[in-house]
């Protein structure tokens, strides 16, 4: 019998069920919502936004997601503890390969 792996498709689904957060699904949907050139219809973007905000509310976090513009990520960040208490402000740009731990706030300071 093969040992359980959290990297397998089944393992990711089990962990998503336990944590209430599917990392790949969340970031694919977020990318569709914030990308102005996305081919997704407005209704689909609104459904994805509902899903994103529901996950955010459950975990007390926000990645600056909205329909106008928000935080931009070059690649989805690594969240070793899930999205617990992470706040990223609007118009913040975050590069590749970033790891964000729990209870972190990232925002830009000063005037616009």
Backbone as CSV, one residue per row, in Angstrom:
resi,resn,N_x,N_y,N_z,CA_x,CA_y,CA_z,C_x,C_y,C_z
1,UNK,0.842,-1.180,0.000,0.000,0.000,0.000,0.888,1.244,0.000
2,UNK,0.515,2.174,-0.824,1.259,3.422,-0.956,0.994,4.348,0.233
3,UNK,2.038,4.982,0.781,1.799,5.906,1.905,1.065,7.168,1.444
4,UNK,0.361,7.786,2.366,-0.379,9.017,2.077,0.596,10.153,1.804
5,UNK,0.325,10.919,0.771,1.161,12.066,0.437,0.274,13.297,0.278
6,UNK,0.644,14.381,0.943,-0.141,15.616,0.813,0.090,16.279,-0.542
7,UNK,1.089,15.824,-1.292,1.352,16.385,-2.615,0.526,15.730,-3.711
8,UNK,-0.105,14.594,-3.408,-0.945,13.936,-4.403,-2.267,14.693,-4.526
9,UNK,-2.999,14.411,-5.574,-4.292,15.077,-5.776,-5.237,14.781,-4.616
10,UNK,-5.285,13.503,-4.214,-6.130,13.109,-3.093,-5.674,13.788,-1.804
11,UNK,-4.366,13.850,-1.607,-3.816,14.486,-0.409,-4.161,15.957,-0.330
12,UNK,-4.100,16.647,-1.475,-4.457,18.068,-1.493,-5.926,18.265,-1.152
13,UNK,-6.785,17.372,-1.646,-8.216,17.484,-1.340,-8.508,17.234,0.137
14,UNK,-7.822,16.253,0.704,-8.011,15.964,2.128,-7.552,17.157,2.964
15,UNK,-6.383,17.704,2.644,-5.870,18.845,3.400,-6.764,20.076,3.209
16,UNK,-7.302,20.270,2.011,-8.220,21.389,1.769,-9.483,21.226,2.613
17,UNK,-9.955,19.993,2.744,-11.146,19.740,3.550,-10.849,20.012,5.022
18,UNK,-9.686,19.585,5.496,-9.317,19.783,6.897,-9.103,21.272,7.192
19,UNK,-8.341,21.955,6.339,-8.001,23.359,6.575,-9.084,24.330,6.121
20,UNK,-9.964,23.895,5.238,-10.948,24.803,4.664,-10.315,25.755,3.662
21,UNK,-9.194,25.336,3.077,-8.438,26.202,2.173,-7.689,25.336,1.163
22,UNK,-8.004,25.506,-0.118,-7.294,24.808,-1.193,-6.389,25.832,-1.871
23,UNK,-5.085,25.733,-1.613,-4.111,26.731,-2.056,-4.172,26.966,-3.563
24,UNK,-4.113,25.912,-4.370,-4.092,26.066,-5.831,-5.397,26.666,-6.354
25,UNK,-6.512,26.174,-5.838,-7.821,26.673,-6.268,-7.970,28.152,-5.927
26,UNK,-7.573,28.513,-4.697,-7.686,29.895,-4.253,-6.896,30.824,-5.170
27,UNK,-5.624,30.496,-5.462,-4.765,31.393,-6.232,-5.129,31.423,-7.708
28,UNK,-5.638,30.323,-8.263,-6.124,30.352,-9.653,-7.333,31.275,-9.764
29,UNK,-8.255,31.142,-8.824,-9.457,31.986,-8.856,-9.113,33.446,-8.590
30,UNK,-8.200,33.711,-7.672,-7.793,35.081,-7.393,-7.168,35.723,-8.623
31,UNK,-6.331,34.969,-9.321,-5.691,35.491,-10.538,-6.736,35.861,-11.579
32,UNK,-7.781,35.060,-11.698,-8.844,35.345,-12.652,-9.607,36.614,-12.283
33,UNK,-9.804,36.839,-10.993,-10.561,38.014,-10.540,-9.774,39.298,-10.759
34,UNK,-8.494,39.319,-10.401,-7.737,40.567,-10.449,-7.114,40.860,-11.804
35,UNK,-7.074,39.883,-12.710,-6.497,40.104,-14.040,-7.528,40.775,-14.937
36,UNK,-7.247,41.999,-15.345,-8.192,42.742,-16.193,-8.362,42.104,-17.569
37,UNK,-7.343,41.393,-18.034,-7.392,40.775,-19.360,-7.923,39.353,-19.331
38,UNK,-8.407,38.897,-18.185,-8.931,37.545,-18.057,-10.163,37.379,-18.951
39,UNK,-10.264,36.214,-19.570,-11.394,35.933,-20.460,-12.650,35.530,-19.687
40,UNK,-12.556,35.393,-18.383,-13.699,34.987,-17.570,-14.787,36.056,-17.603
41,UNK,-16.029,35.603,-17.624,-17.155,36.543,-17.638,-17.265,37.246,-16.287
42,UNK,-17.982,38.356,-16.277,-18.168,39.111,-15.045,-18.875,38.249,-13.997
43,UNK,-19.856,37.464,-14.403,-20.576,36.600,-13.463,-19.628,35.580,-12.826
44,UNK,-18.746,34.993,-13.628,-17.773,34.036,-13.100,-16.810,34.731,-12.143
45,UNK,-16.349,35.943,-12.514,-15.448,36.685,-11.627,-16.131,36.998,-10.294
46,UNK,-17.403,37.353,-10.341,-18.128,37.629,-9.106,-18.274,36.372,-8.250
47,UNK,-18.523,35.215,-8.886,-18.607,33.950,-8.145,-17.260,33.618,-7.504
48,UNK,-16.169,33.812,-8.257,-14.831,33.563,-7.725,-14.525,34.531,-6.589
49,UNK,-14.941,35.785,-6.733,-14.719,36.768,-5.674,-15.469,36.364,-4.408
50,UNK,-16.690,35.857,-4.569,-17.457,35.359,-3.427,-16.694,34.233,-2.725
51,UNK,-16.162,33.283,-3.501,-15.390,32.169,-2.935,-14.165,32.694,-2.180
52,UNK,-13.446,33.623,-2.800,-12.230,34.179,-2.191,-12.562,34.871,-0.872
53,UNK,-13.575,35.703,-0.868,-13.938,36.437,0.335,-14.457,35.504,1.425
54,UNK,-15.125,34.420,1.032,-15.597,33.435,2.006,-14.408,32.761,2.694
55,UNK,-13.402,32.376,1.917,-12.195,31.776,2.484,-11.473,32.795,3.362
56,UNK,-11.352,34.034,2.876,-10.701,35.092,3.650,-11.391,35.293,5.005
57,UNK,-12.713,35.354,4.992,-13.459,35.585,6.226,-13.288,34.429,7.201
58,UNK,-13.250,33.222,6.678,-13.093,32.043,7.537,-11.739,32.043,8.249
59,UNK,-10.718,32.550,7.582,-9.367,32.512,8.131,-8.885,33.867,8.653
60,UNK,-9.739,34.884,8.631,-9.351,36.203,9.142,-8.203,36.798,8.349
61,UNK,-8.300,36.750,7.013,-7.207,37.255,6.181,-7.767,38.045,5.002
62,UNK,-6.882,38.705,4.277,-7.248,39.386,3.048,-5.998,39.589,2.209
63,UNK,-6.083,39.232,0.948,-4.957,39.412,0.042,-5.195,40.581,-0.901
64,UNK,-5.944,41.597,-0.455,-6.173,42.795,-1.254,-6.897,42.506,-2.550
65,UNK,-7.814,41.558,-2.543,-8.507,41.157,-3.760,-9.783,41.968,-3.947
66,UNK,-9.919,42.575,-5.095,-11.177,43.186,-5.491,-11.218,43.265,-7.009
67,UNK,-12.299,43.762,-7.564,-12.439,43.794,-9.019,-11.675,44.941,-9.661
68,UNK,-11.367,45.983,-8.921,-10.690,47.138,-9.509,-9.181,46.954,-9.579
69,UNK,-8.620,46.465,-8.561,-7.176,46.265,-8.487,-6.830,45.934,-7.062
70,UNK,-5.787,45.197,-6.906,-5.413,44.818,-5.550,-3.946,44.499,-5.503
71,UNK,-3.586,43.729,-4.529,-2.200,43.309,-4.387,-1.830,42.440,-5.582
72,UNK,-0.610,42.603,-6.075,-0.172,41.757,-7.186,0.971,40.870,-6.737
73,UNK,0.915,39.619,-7.132,1.905,38.618,-6.777,2.490,38.072,-8.069
74,UNK,3.830,38.014,-8.167,4.451,37.412,-9.347,4.190,35.914,-9.397
75,UNK,4.104,35.279,-8.254,3.722,33.874,-8.149,3.008,33.713,-6.813
76,UNK,2.150,32.714,-6.690,1.467,32.525,-5.409,2.487,32.323,-4.287
77,UNK,2.317,33.021,-3.167,3.268,32.869,-2.068,3.093,31.529,-1.363
78,UNK,4.131,31.081,-0.706,4.061,29.884,0.115,3.494,30.283,1.465
79,UNK,2.441,29.604,1.892,1.791,29.897,3.168,1.878,28.646,4.038
80,UNK,2.979,28.459,4.770,3.164,27.230,5.531,2.094,26.973,6.584
81,UNK,1.455,28.001,7.090,0.439,27.837,8.118,-0.958,28.120,7.574
82,UNK,-1.107,28.163,6.254,-2.385,28.532,5.667,-2.565,30.037,5.741
83,UNK,-3.730,30.531,5.370,-3.935,31.982,5.309,-4.376,32.602,6.633
84,UNK,-3.915,32.065,7.753,-4.383,32.519,9.063,-3.871,33.913,9.391
85,UNK,-4.768,34.888,9.395,-4.448,36.232,9.857,-3.479,37.004,8.981
86,UNK,-3.430,36.716,7.691,-2.524,37.422,6.790,-3.288,38.547,6.099
87,UNK,-2.749,39.758,6.162,-3.369,40.900,5.506,-2.361,41.545,4.567
88,UNK,-2.720,41.640,3.299,-1.885,42.292,2.297,-2.727,43.409,1.711
89,UNK,-2.259,44.635,1.795,-3.017,45.799,1.356,-3.147,45.889,-0.160
90,UNK,-4.037,46.754,-0.606,-4.227,47.005,-2.032,-2.999,47.698,-2.601
91,UNK,-2.753,47.481,-3.874,-1.658,48.111,-4.616,-0.272,47.756,-4.077
92,UNK,-0.140,46.626,-3.403,1.150,46.121,-2.943,1.643,45.124,-3.981
93,UNK,2.909,45.205,-4.337,3.499,44.281,-5.308,4.469,43.357,-4.580
94,UNK,4.257,42.045,-4.742,5.090,41.047,-4.081,5.692,40.140,-5.144
95,UNK,6.987,39.888,-5.038,7.728,39.120,-6.046,7.544,37.621,-5.959
96,UNK,8.441,36.911,-6.625,8.410,35.449,-6.707,9.027,34.797,-5.471
97,UNK,8.548,33.590,-5.180,9.154,32.767,-4.150,9.051,33.323,-2.742
98,UNK,8.007,34.057,-2.442,7.842,34.678,-1.130,7.134,33.702,-0.187
99,UNK,7.600,33.636,1.043,6.952,32.859,2.094,6.347,33.838,3.090
100,UNK,5.063,33.664,3.367,4.368,34.529,4.327,3.852,33.646,5.454
101,UNK,4.278,33.950,6.672,3.825,33.197,7.829,2.545,33.800,8.384
102,UNK,1.954,33.145,9.394,0.683,33.601,9.964,0.844,34.909,10.712
103,UNK,-0.267,35.631,10.845,-0.345,36.881,11.597,0.613,37.949,11.069
104,UNK,0.599,38.161,9.746,1.468,39.147,9.109,0.609,40.173,8.387
105,UNK,1.007,41.444,8.472,0.350,42.509,7.731,1.382,43.158,6.817
106,UNK,1.060,43.264,5.536,1.940,43.912,4.559,1.135,45.017,3.902
107,UNK,1.644,46.242,3.969,0.941,47.372,3.389,1.947,48.399,2.931
108,UNK,1.531,49.260,2.016,2.428,50.346,1.608,2.164,51.536,2.506
109,UNK,3.201,52.313,2.748,3.048,53.446,3.646,3.143,54.754,2.869
110,UNK,2.863,55.827,3.527,2.975,57.144,2.926,1.806,57.494,2.028
111,UNK,1.943,58.616,1.349,0.883,59.100,0.464,0.900,58.386,-0.871
112,UNK,-0.165,58.548,-1.575,-0.295,57.902,-2.885,0.122,58.852,-3.977
